[in-house]
Amino acid sequence: MEDTASLLALADRMLYITALVAAPVLFASLAVGLVVGVIQAATSVNEQTLTFVPKLAIIALVLAVMGASMLGLIGDFMQDIFAEIARLGK
């Protein structure tokens, strides 16, 4: 029973870390898309590629700035997963 609880706790933590890693990229992309959409609506310019380039640039910037901390979160979680696997194997 304790093993099931620890695995469910790891699954819960996995979802939380996934949200932490994905949130900065998604929110930045959402904000840029909203700003470009408002500008397109105000100027009546309906070019599809106009939203793609700013989103791509912002996503690259967010990944360059926050990529190390994102990988640190994932790396720490992987160490916890492997430690839990080793504990369950005994």
C-alpha positions in Angstrom: 0.0 0.0 0.0 2.9 2.3 0.8 4.4 1.7 -2.6 1.2 2.7 -4.4 1.0 5.9 -2.4 4.6 6.8 -3.2 4.0 6.1 -6.9 0.9 8.2 -6.9 2.8 11.0 -5.2 5.5 10.8 -7.9 2.7 11.0 -10.6 1.3 14.0 -8.9 4.7 15.7 -8.7 5.3 14.8 -12.4 2.2 16.7 -13.4 3.2 19.7 -11.3 6.7 19.8 -12.8 5.3 19.4 -16.3 3.1 22.4 -15.7 6.0 24.4 -14.2 8.2 23.7 -17.3 5.5 24.3 -19.9 3.9 27.4 -18.4 6.5 30.1 -19.3 6.6 29.0 -22.9 2.8 28.8 -23.2 2.1 32.1 -21.4 4.7 33.9 -23.5 3.3 32.5 -26.7 -0.3 33.3 -25.6 0.6 36.9 -24.8 2.4 37.5 -28.1 -0.4 35.9 -30.0 -2.9 38.1 -28.2 -0.9 41.3 -28.9 -0.4 40.5 -32.5 -4.0 39.5 -32.9 -5.1 42.9 -31.5 -2.7 44.7 -33.8 -4.0 42.7 -36.8 -7.6 43.5 -35.9 -6.9 47.2 -35.5 -5.0 47.5 -38.8 -7.1 45.0 -40.8 -3.9 43.1 -41.8 -4.8 39.4 -42.0 -1.4 37.8 -42.7 -1.1 34.3 -41.2 2.7 34.3 -41.0 2.7 37.6 -39.1 1.9 35.8 -35.9 4.3 32.9 -36.4 7.6 34.9 -36.4 7.1 36.9 -33.2 5.9 33.7 -31.4 8.9 31.8 -32.6 11.3 34.6 -31.4 9.6 34.9 -28.0 9.7 31.1 -27.5 13.4 31.0 -28.4 14.1 33.9 -25.9 12.1 32.2 -23.1 13.9 28.9 -23.7 17.3 30.7 -23.7 16.6 32.6 -20.5 14.7 29.9 -18.5 16.0 26.7 -20.2 18.6 26.0 -17.5 16.1 26.2 -14.7 13.7 24.1 -16.6 16.3 21.4 -17.2 17.3 21.7 -13.5 13.7 20.9 -12.4 13.5 18.0 -14.8 16.9 16.6 -13.7 16.1 16.8 -10.0 12.8 15.0 -10.6 14.6 12.3 -12.6 17.0 11.7 -9.7 14.0 11.4 -7.4 12.4 8.9 -9.8 15.5 6.8 -10.0 16.0 6.8 -6.2 12.4 5.7 -5.8 12.8 2.9 -8.3 15.9 1.8 -6.4 14.0 1.9 -3.1 11.1 -0.1 -4.5 13.5 -2.7 -6.0 14.9 -3.7 -2.5 
